[in-house]
Amino acid sequence: MANQKRLIDLIYSNSKYFGRHVVIIHGKIYSAKTGKEASRILEKAVKKYPLETPTITYVPKADSLILFSL
């Protein structure tokens, strides 16, 4: 779990992941520009590591404003 948190911190602090979909599984980071590409990466990763639970996120661009409503 500590390794997972470290990887998430790395993703959000590294500008190469800004504006990308990110999948973390088995201690590895996979990124994609589109949701479809991320979906394909996720399918392959789950087949390769069936006992692992992936973490999936979108890292917004630095100047993005995210609005959230309940």
Distance bins in CASP14 RR format, pairs under 12 A and 6 or more apart:
PFRMAT RR
TARGET T0000
AUTHOR 0000-0000-0000
RMODE 2
METHOD distances of the structure
MODEL  1
1 7 0 0 0 0 0 1 0 0 0 0 0
1 8 0 0 0 0 0 1 0 0 0 0 0
1 24 0 0 0 0 0 1 0 0 0 0 0
1 27 0 0 0 0 0 1 0 0 0 0 0
1 53 0 0 0 0 0 1 0 0 0 0 0
1 55 0 0 0 0 0 1 0 0 0 0 0
2 8 0 0 0 0 0 1 0 0 0 0 0
2 9 0 0 0 0 0 1 0 0 0 0 0
2 27 0 0 0 0 0 1 0 0 0 0 0
3 9 0 0 0 0 0 1 0 0 0 0 0
3 10 0 0 0 0 0 1 0 0 0 0 0
3 24 0 0 0 0 1 0 0 0 0 0 0
3 25 0 0 0 0 0 1 0 0 0 0 0
3 26 0 0 0 0 0 1 0 0 0 0 0
3 27 1 0 0 1 0 0 0 0 0 0 0
3 28 0 0 0 0 0 1 0 0 0 0 0
3 29 0 0 0 0 0 1 0 0 0 0 0
3 55 0 0 0 0 0 1 0 0 0 0 0
4 10 0 0 0 0 0 1 0 0 0 0 0
4 11 0 0 0 0 0 1 0 0 0 0 0
4 24 1 0 0 1 0 0 0 0 0 0 0
4 25 0 0 0 0 1 0 0 0 0 0 0
4 26 0 0 0 0 0 1 0 0 0 0 0
4 27 1 0 0 1 0 0 0 0 0 0 0
4 28 0 0 0 0 0 1 0 0 0 0 0
4 29 0 0 0 0 0 1 0 0 0 0 0
4 52 0 0 0 0 0 1 0 0 0 0 0
4 53 0 0 0 0 1 0 0 0 0 0 0
4 54 0 0 0 0 0 1 0 0 0 0 0
4 55 1 0 0 1 0 0 0 0 0 0 0
4 57 0 0 0 0 0 1 0 0 0 0 0
5 11 0 0 0 0 0 1 0 0 0 0 0
5 12 0 0 0 0 0 1 0 0 0 0 0
5 24 0 0 0 0 0 1 0 0 0 0 0
5 27 0 0 0 0 0 1 0 0 0 0 0
5 55 0 0 0 0 0 1 0 0 0 0 0
6 12 0 0 0 0 0 1 0 0 0 0 0
6 13 0 0 0 0 0 1 0 0 0 0 0
6 24 0 0 0 0 0 1 0 0 0 0 0
6 27 0 0 0 0 1 0 0 0 0 0 0
6 29 0 0 0 0 0 1 0 0 0 0 0
7 13 0 0 0 0 0 1 0 0 0 0 0
7 14 0 0 0 0 0 1 0 0 0 0 0
7 17 0 0 0 0 0 1 0 0 0 0 0
7 22 0 0 0 0 1 0 0 0 0 0 0
7 23 0 0 0 0 0 1 0 0 0 0 0
7 24 1 0 1 0 0 0 0 0 0 0 0
7 25 0 0 0 0 0 1 0 0 0 0 0
7 26 0 0 0 0 0 1 0 0 0 0 0
7 27 1 0 0 1 0 0 0 0 0 0 0
7 28 0 0 0 0 1 0 0 0 0 0 0
7 29 1 0 0 1 0 0 0 0 0 0 0
7 30 0 0 0 0 0 1 0 0 0 0 0
7 31 0 0 0 0 0 1 0 0 0 0 0
7 54 0 0 0 0 0 1 0 0 0 0 0
7 55 0 0 0 0 1 0 0 0 0 0 0
7 57 0 0 0 0 0 1 0 0 0 0 0
8 14 0 0 0 0 0 1 0 0 0 0 0
8 17 0 0 0 0 0 1 0 0 0 0 0
8 22 0 0 0 0 1 0 0 0 0 0 0
8 23 0 0 0 0 0 1 0 0 0 0 0
8 24 1 0 0 1 0 0 0 0 0 0 0
8 27 0 0 0 0 0 1 0 0 0 0 0
8 29 0 0 0 0 1 0 0 0 0 0 0
8 55 1 0 0 1 0 0 0 0 0 0 0
8 56 0 0 0 0 0 1 0 0 0 0 0
8 57 1 0 0 1 0 0 0 0 0 0 0
8 59 0 0 0 0 1 0 0 0 0 0 0
9 17 0 0 0 0 0 1 0 0 0 0 0
9 24 0 0 0 0 0 1 0 0 0 0 0
9 29 0 0 0 0 0 1 0 0 0 0 0
9 59 0 0 0 0 0 1 0 0 0 0 0
10 16 0 0 0 0 0 1 0 0 0 0 0
10 17 0 0 0 0 1 0 0 0 0 0 0
10 22 0 0 0 0 0 1 0 0 0 0 0
10 24 0 0 0 0 1 0 0 0 0 0 0
10 27 0 0 0 0 0 1 0 0 0 0 0
10 28 0 0 0 0 0 1 0 0 0 0 0
10 29 1 0 0 1 0 0 0 0 0 0 0
10 31 0 0 0 0 0 1 0 0 0 0 0
10 59 0 0 0 0 0 1 0 0 0 0 0
11 17 1 0 1 0 0 0 0 0 0 0 0
11 18 0 0 0 0 1 0 0 0 0 0 0
11 19 0 0 0 0 0 1 0 0 0 0 0
11 20 0 0 0 0 1 0 0 0 0 0 0
11 21 0 0 0 0 0 1 0 0 0 0 0
11 22 1 0 1 0 0 0 0 0 0 0 0
11 23 0 0 0 0 0 1 0 0 0 0 0
11 24 1 0 0 1 0 0 0 0 0 0 0
11 27 0 0 0 0 0 1 0 0 0 0 0
11 28 0 0 0 0 0 1 0 0 0 0 0
11 29 1 0 0 1 0 0 0 0 0 0 0
11 30 0 0 0 0 0 1 0 0 0 0 0
11 31 0 0 0 0 1 0 0 0 0 0 0
11 55 0 0 0 0 1 0 0 0 0 0 0
11 56 0 0 0 0 0 1 0 0 0 0 0
11 57 1 0 0 1 0 0 0 0 0 0 0
11 58 0 0 0 0 0 1 0 0 0 0 0
11 59 1 0 1 0 0 0 0 0 0 0 0
11 60 0 0 0 0 0 1 0 0 0 0 0
12 18 0 0 0 0 1 0 0 0 0 0 0
12 19 0 0 0 0 0 1 0 0 0 0 0
12 20 0 0 0 0 0 1 0 0 0 0 0
12 22 0 0 0 0 1 0 0 0 0 0 0
12 24 0 0 0 0 0 1 0 0 0 0 0
12 29 0 0 0 0 0 1 0 0 0 0 0
12 57 0 0 0 0 1 0 0 0 0 0 0
12 58 0 0 0 0 0 1 0 0 0 0 0
12 59 1 0 0 1 0 0 0 0 0 0 0
12 60 0 0 0 0 1 0 0 0 0 0 0
12 62 0 0 0 0 0 1 0 0 0 0 0
13 59 0 0 0 0 0 1 0 0 0 0 0
13 62 0 0 0 0 0 1 0 0 0 0 0
14 20 0 0 0 0 0 1 0 0 0 0 0
14 22 0 0 0 0 0 1 0 0 0 0 0
14 29 0 0 0 0 1 0 0 0 0 0 0
14 31 0 0 0 0 0 1 0 0 0 0 0
14 59 0 0 0 0 1 0 0 0 0 0 0
14 62 0 0 0 0 0 1 0 0 0 0 0
15 59 0 0 0 0 1 0 0 0 0 0 0
15 60 0 0 0 0 0 1 0 0 0 0 0
15 61 0 0 0 0 1 0 0 0 0 0 0
15 62 1 0 0 1 0 0 0 0 0 0 0
15 63 0 0 0 0 0 1 0 0 0 0 0
16 22 0 0 0 0 0 1 0 0 0 0 0
16 29 0 0 0 0 0 1 0 0 0 0 0
16 31 1 0 0 1 0 0 0 0 0 0 0
16 33 0 0 0 0 0 1 0 0 0 0 0
16 59 0 0 0 0 1 0 0 0 0 0 0
16 61 0 0 0 0 0 1 0 0 0 0 0
16 62 0 0 0 0 0 1 0 0 0 0 0
17 23 0 0 0 0 0 1 0 0 0 0 0
17 24 0 0 0 0 0 1 0 0 0 0 0
17 29 1 0 0 1 0 0 0 0 0 0 0
17 30 0 0 0 0 0 1 0 0 0 0 0
17 31 1 0 1 0 0 0 0 0 0 0 0
17 32 0 0 0 0 0 1 0 0 0 0 0
17 33 0 0 0 0 0 1 0 0 0 0 0
17 57 0 0 0 0 1 0 0 0 0 0 0
17 58 0 0 0 0 1 0 0 0 0 0 0
17 59 1 0 1 0 0 0 0 0 0 0 0
17 60 0 0 0 0 0 1 0 0 0 0 0
17 61 0 0 0 0 0 1 0 0 0 0 0
17 62 0 0 0 0 0 1 0 0 0 0 0
18 31 0 0 0 0 0 1 0 0 0 0 0
18 33 0 0 0 0 0 1 0 0 0 0 0
18 58 0 0 0 0 0 1 0 0 0 0 0
18 59 1 0 1 0 0 0 0 0 0 0 0
18 60 1 0 0 1 0 0 0 0 0 0 0
18 61 1 0 1 0 0 0 0 0 0 0 0
18 62 1 0 1 0 0 0 0 0 0 0 0
18 63 0 0 0 0 1 0 0 0 0 0 0
18 64 0 0 0 0 1 0 0 0 0 0 0
19 31 0 0 0 0 1 0 0 0 0 0 0
19 32 0 0 0 0 0 1 0 0 0 0 0
19 33 1 0 0 1 0 0 0 0 0 0 0
19 34 0 0 0 0 0 1 0 0 0 0 0
19 35 0 0 0 0 0 1 0 0 0 0 0
19 38 0 0 0 0 0 1 0 0 0 0 0
19 57 0 0 0 0 0 1 0 0 0 0 0
19 58 1 0 0 1 0 0 0 0 0 0 0
19 59 1 0 1 0 0 0 0 0 0 0 0
19 60 1 0 0 1 0 0 0 0 0 0 0
19 61 1 0 1 0 0 0 0 0 0 0 0
19 62 0 0 0 0 1 0 0 0 0 0 0
19 63 0 0 0 0 0 1 0 0 0 0 0
19 64 1 0 0 1 0 0 0 0 0 0 0
19 66 0 0 0 0 0 1 0 0 0 0 0
20 29 0 0 0 0 0 1 0 0 0 0 0
20 30 0 0 0 0 1 0 0 0 0 0 0
20 31 1 0 1 0 0 0 0 0 0 0 0
20 32 1 0 0 1 0 0 0 0 0 0 0
20 33 1 0 0 1 0 0 0 0 0 0 0
20 34 0 0 0 0 1 0 0 0 0 0 0
20 35 0 0 0 0 1 0 0 0 0 0 0
20 37 0 0 0 0 1 0 0 0 0 0 0
20 38 0 0 0 0 1 0 0 0 0 0 0
20 41 0 0 0 0 0 1 0 0 0 0 0
20 56 0 0 0 0 0 1 0 0 0 0 0
20 57 0 0 0 0 1 0 0 0 0 0 0
20 58 1 0 0 1 0 0 0 0 0 0 0
20 59 1 0 1 0 0 0 0 0 0 0 0
20 60 0 0 0 0 1 0 0 0 0 0 0
20 61 0 0 0 0 1 0 0 0 0 0 0
21 29 0 0 0 0 0 1 0 0 0 0 0
21 30 0 0 0 0 1 0 0 0 0 0 0
21 31 1 0 0 1 0 0 0 0 0 0 0
21 32 1 0 1 0 0 0 0 0 0 0 0
21 33 1 0 0 1 0 0 0 0 0 0 0
21 34 1 0 0 1 0 0 0 0 0 0 0
21 35 1 0 1 0 0 0 0 0 0 0 0
21 36 0 0 0 0 1 0 0 0 0 0 0
21 37 1 0 0 1 0 0 0 0 0 0 0
21 38 1 1 0 0 0 0 0 0 0 0 0
21 39 0 0 0 0 1 0 0 0 0 0 0
21 40 0 0 0 0 0 1 0 0 0 0 0
21 41 0 0 0 0 1 0 0 0 0 0 0
21 42 0 0 0 0 1 0 0 0 0 0 0
21 54 0 0 0 0 0 1 0 0 0 0 0
21 55 0 0 0 0 0 1 0 0 0 0 0
21 56 1 0 0 1 0 0 0 0 0 0 0
21 57 1 0 0 1 0 0 0 0 0 0 0
21 58 1 0 1 0 0 0 0 0 0 0 0
21 59 0 0 0 0 1 0 0 0 0 0 0
21 60 0 0 0 0 0 1 0 0 0 0 0
22 28 0 0 0 0 0 1 0 0 0 0 0
22 29 1 0 0 1 0 0 0 0 0 0 0
22 30 1 0 0 1 0 0 0 0 0 0 0
22 31 1 0 1 0 0 0 0 0 0 0 0
22 32 1 0 0 1 0 0 0 0 0 0 0
22 33 0 0 0 0 0 1 0 0 0 0 0
22 35 0 0 0 0 0 1 0 0 0 0 0
22 37 0 0 0 0 0 1 0 0 0 0 0
22 38 1 0 0 1 0 0 0 0 0 0 0
22 41 0 0 0 0 1 0 0 0 0 0 0
22 42 0 0 0 0 0 1 0 0 0 0 0
22 45 0 0 0 0 0 1 0 0 0 0 0
22 54 0 0 0 0 0 1 0 0 0 0 0
22 55 0 0 0 0 1 0 0 0 0 0 0
22 56 1 0 0 1 0 0 0 0 0 0 0
22 57 1 0 1 0 0 0 0 0 0 0 0
22 58 1 0 0 1 0 0 0 0 0 0 0
22 59 1 0 1 0 0 0 0 0 0 0 0
22 60 0 0 0 0 0 1 0 0 0 0 0
23 29 1 0 0 1 0 0 0 0 0 0 0
23 30 1 0 1 0 0 0 0 0 0 0 0
23 31 1 0 0 1 0 0 0 0 0 0 0
23 32 1 0 0 1 0 0 0 0 0 0 0
23 35 0 0 0 0 0 1 0 0 0 0 0
23 37 0 0 0 0 0 1 0 0 0 0 0
23 38 1 0 0 1 0 0 0 0 0 0 0
23 39 0 0 0 0 1 0 0 0 0 0 0
23 40 0 0 0 0 0 1 0 0 0 0 0
23 41 1 0 1 0 0 0 0 0 0 0 0
23 42 1 0 1 0 0 0 0 0 0 0 0
23 43 0 0 0 0 0 1 0 0 0 0 0
23 44 0 0 0 0 1 0 0 0 0 0 0
23 45 1 0 1 0 0 0 0 0 0 0 0
23 46 0 0 0 0 1 0 0 0 0 0 0
23 48 0 0 0 0 0 1 0 0 0 0 0
23 49 0 0 0 0 0 1 0 0 0 0 0
23 52 0 0 0 0 0 1 0 0 0 0 0
23 53 0 0 0 0 0 1 0 0 0 0 0
23 54 1 0 1 0 0 0 0 0 0 0 0
23 55 1 0 0 1 0 0 0 0 0 0 0
23 56 1 0 1 0 0 0 0 0 0 0 0
23 57 0 0 0 0 1 0 0 0 0 0 0
23 58 0 0 0 0 0 1 0 0 0 0 0
23 59 0 0 0 0 0 1 0 0 0 0 0
24 30 1 0 0 1 0 0 0 0 0 0 0
24 31 0 0 0 0 1 0 0 0 0 0 0
24 38 0 0 0 0 0 1 0 0 0 0 0
24 41 0 0 0 0 0 1 0 0 0 0 0
24 42 0 0 0 0 0 1 0 0 0 0 0
24 45 0 0 0 0 1 0 0 0 0 0 0
24 49 0 0 0 0 0 1 0 0 0 0 0
24 52 0 0 0 0 1 0 0 0 0 0 0
24 53 0 0 0 0 1 0 0 0 0 0 0
24 54 1 0 0 1 0 0 0 0 0 0 0
24 55 1 0 1 0 0 0 0 0 0 0 0
24 56 1 0 0 1 0 0 0 0 0 0 0
24 57 1 0 0 1 0 0 0 0 0 0 0
24 59 0 0 0 0 0 1 0 0 0 0 0
25 41 0 0 0 0 1 0 0 0 0 0 0
25 42 0 0 0 0 1 0 0 0 0 0 0
25 43 0 0 0 0 0 1 0 0 0 0 0
25 44 0 0 0 0 1 0 0 0 0 0 0
25 45 1 0 1 0 0 0 0 0 0 0 0
25 46 1 0 0 1 0 0 0 0 0 0 0
25 47 0 0 0 0 0 1 0 0 0 0 0
25 48 0 0 0 0 1 0 0 0 0 0 0
25 49 1 0 1 0 0 0 0 0 0 0 0
25 50 0 0 0 0 0 1 0 0 0 0 0
25 51 0 0 0 0 0 1 0 0 0 0 0
25 52 1 0 1 0 0 0 0 0 0 0 0
25 53 1 0 0 1 0 0 0 0 0 0 0
25 54 1 0 1 0 0 0 0 0 0 0 0
25 55 1 0 0 1 0 0 0 0 0 0 0
25 56 0 0 0 0 1 0 0 0 0 0 0
26 44 0 0 0 0 0 1 0 0 0 0 0
26 45 1 0 0 1 0 0 0 0 0 0 0
26 46 0 0 0 0 0 1 0 0 0 0 0
26 48 1 0 0 1 0 0 0 0 0 0 0
26 49 1 0 1 0 0 0 0 0 0 0 0
26 50 0 0 0 0 0 1 0 0 0 0 0
26 51 0 0 0 0 1 0 0 0 0 0 0
26 52 1 0 1 0 0 0 0 0 0 0 0
26 53 0 0 0 0 0 1 0 0 0 0 0
26 54 0 0 0 0 1 0 0 0 0 0 0
26 55 0 0 0 0 0 1 0 0 0 0 0
27 45 0 0 0 0 0 1 0 0 0 0 0
27 49 0 0 0 0 1 0 0 0 0 0 0
27 52 0 0 0 0 1 0 0 0 0 0 0
27 53 0 0 0 0 0 1 0 0 0 0 0
27 54 0 0 0 0 0 1 0 0 0 0 0
27 55 0 0 0 0 1 0 0 0 0 0 0
28 41 0 0 0 0 0 1 0 0 0 0 0
28 44 0 0 0 0 0 1 0 0 0 0 0
28 45 0 0 0 0 1 0 0 0 0 0 0
28 48 0 0 0 0 1 0 0 0 0 0 0
28 49 0 0 0 0 1 0 0 0 0 0 0
28 52 0 0 0 0 1 0 0 0 0 0 0
28 54 0 0 0 0 0 1 0 0 0 0 0
28 55 0 0 0 0 0 1 0 0 0 0 0
29 41 0 0 0 0 0 1 0 0 0 0 0
29 45 0 0 0 0 0 1 0 0 0 0 0
29 54 0 0 0 0 0 1 0 0 0 0 0
29 55 0 0 0 0 1 0 0 0 0 0 0
29 56 0 0 0 0 0 1 0 0 0 0 0
29 57 0 0 0 0 0 1 0 0 0 0 0
29 59 0 0 0 0 0 1 0 0 0 0 0
30 37 0 0 0 0 1 0 0 0 0 0 0
30 38 0 0 0 0 1 0 0 0 0 0 0
30 39 0 0 0 0 0 1 0 0 0 0 0
30 40 0 0 0 0 0 1 0 0 0 0 0
30 41 1 0 1 0 0 0 0 0 0 0 0
30 42 0 0 0 0 1 0 0 0 0 0 0
30 43 0 0 0 0 0 1 0 0 0 0 0
30 44 0 0 0 0 1 0 0 0 0 0 0
30 45 1 0 0 1 0 0 0 0 0 0 0
30 46 0 0 0 0 0 1 0 0 0 0 0
30 48 0 0 0 0 0 1 0 0 0 0 0
30 49 0 0 0 0 0 1 0 0 0 0 0
30 54 0 0 0 0 1 0 0 0 0 0 0
30 55 0 0 0 0 0 1 0 0 0 0 0
30 56 0 0 0 0 1 0 0 0 0 0 0
30 57 0 0 0 0 0 1 0 0 0 0 0
31 37 0 0 0 0 1 0 0 0 0 0 0
31 38 0 0 0 0 1 0 0 0 0 0 0
31 41 0 0 0 0 1 0 0 0 0 0 0
31 42 0 0 0 0 0 1 0 0 0 0 0
31 56 0 0 0 0 0 1 0 0 0 0 0
31 57 0 0 0 0 0 1 0 0 0 0 0
31 58 0 0 0 0 0 1 0 0 0 0 0
31 59 0 0 0 0 1 0 0 0 0 0 0
32 38 1 0 1 0 0 0 0 0 0 0 0
32 39 0 0 0 0 1 0 0 0 0 0 0
32 40 1 0 0 1 0 0 0 0 0 0 0
32 41 1 0 1 0 0 0 0 0 0 0 0
32 42 0 0 0 0 1 0 0 0 0 0 0
32 43 0 0 0 0 0 1 0 0 0 0 0
32 44 0 0 0 0 0 1 0 0 0 0 0
32 45 0 0 0 0 0 1 0 0 0 0 0
32 56 0 0 0 0 0 1 0 0 0 0 0
32 57 0 0 0 0 0 1 0 0 0 0 0
32 58 0 0 0 0 1 0 0 0 0 0 0
32 59 0 0 0 0 0 1 0 0 0 0 0
33 40 0 0 0 0 0 1 0 0 0 0 0
33 41 0 0 0 0 0 1 0 0 0 0 0
33 58 0 0 0 0 0 1 0 0 0 0 0
33 59 0 0 0 0 0 1 0 0 0 0 0
33 61 0 0 0 0 0 1 0 0 0 0 0
34 40 0 0 0 0 1 0 0 0 0 0 0
34 41 0 0 0 0 0 1 0 0 0 0 0
34 58 0 0 0 0 0 1 0 0 0 0 0
35 41 0 0 0 0 1 0 0 0 0 0 0
35 42 0 0 0 0 1 0 0 0 0 0 0
35 56 0 0 0 0 1 0 0 0 0 0 0
35 57 0 0 0 0 0 1 0 0 0 0 0
35 58 0 0 0 0 1 0 0 0 0 0 0
36 42 0 0 0 0 0 1 0 0 0 0 0
36 43 0 0 0 0 0 1 0 0 0 0 0
37 43 0 0 0 0 0 1 0 0 0 0 0
37 44 0 0 0 0 0 1 0 0 0 0 0
38 44 0 0 0 0 0 1 0 0 0 0 0
38 45 0 0 0 0 0 1 0 0 0 0 0
38 54 0 0 0 0 0 1 0 0 0 0 0
38 56 1 0 0 1 0 0 0 0 0 0 0
38 57 0 0 0 0 1 0 0 0 0 0 0
38 58 0 0 0 0 1 0 0 0 0 0 0
38 59 0 0 0 0 0 1 0 0 0 0 0
39 45 0 0 0 0 0 1 0 0 0 0 0
39 46 0 0 0 0 0 1 0 0 0 0 0
39 54 0 0 0 0 0 1 0 0 0 0 0
39 56 0 0 0 0 1 0 0 0 0 0 0
40 46 0 0 0 0 0 1 0 0 0 0 0
40 47 0 0 0 0 0 1 0 0 0 0 0
41 47 0 0 0 0 0 1 0 0 0 0 0
41 48 0 0 0 0 0 1 0 0 0 0 0
41 54 0 0 0 0 1 0 0 0 0 0 0
41 56 0 0 0 0 1 0 0 0 0 0 0
42 48 0 0 0 0 0 1 0 0 0 0 0
42 49 0 0 0 0 0 1 0 0 0 0 0
42 52 0 0 0 0 0 1 0 0 0 0 0
42 53 0 0 0 0 0 1 0 0 0 0 0
42 54 1 0 0 1 0 0 0 0 0 0 0
42 55 0 0 0 0 0 1 0 0 0 0 0
42 56 1 0 0 1 0 0 0 0 0 0 0
42 57 0 0 0 0 0 1 0 0 0 0 0
43 49 0 0 0 0 0 1 0 0 0 0 0
43 50 0 0 0 0 0 1 0 0 0 0 0
43 54 0 0 0 0 0 1 0 0 0 0 0
43 56 0 0 0 0 0 1 0 0 0 0 0
44 50 0 0 0 0 0 1 0 0 0 0 0
44 54 0 0 0 0 0 1 0 0 0 0 0
45 51 0 0 0 0 0 1 0 0 0 0 0
45 52 1 0 0 1 0 0 0 0 0 0 0
45 53 0 0 0 0 0 1 0 0 0 0 0
45 54 1 0 0 1 0 0 0 0 0 0 0
45 55 0 0 0 0 0 1 0 0 0 0 0
45 56 0 0 0 0 1 0 0 0 0 0 0
46 52 1 0 0 1 0 0 0 0 0 0 0
46 53 0 0 0 0 1 0 0 0 0 0 0
46 54 1 0 0 1 0 0 0 0 0 0 0
46 56 0 0 0 0 0 1 0 0 0 0 0
47 54 0 0 0 0 0 1 0 0 0 0 0
48 54 0 0 0 0 0 1 0 0 0 0 0
58 64 0 0 0 0 1 0 0 0 0 0 0
58 66 0 0 0 0 1 0 0 0 0 0 0
59 66 0 0 0 0 0 1 0 0 0 0 0
60 66 1 0 0 1 0 0 0 0 0 0 0
60 67 0 0 0 0 0 1 0 0 0 0 0
END
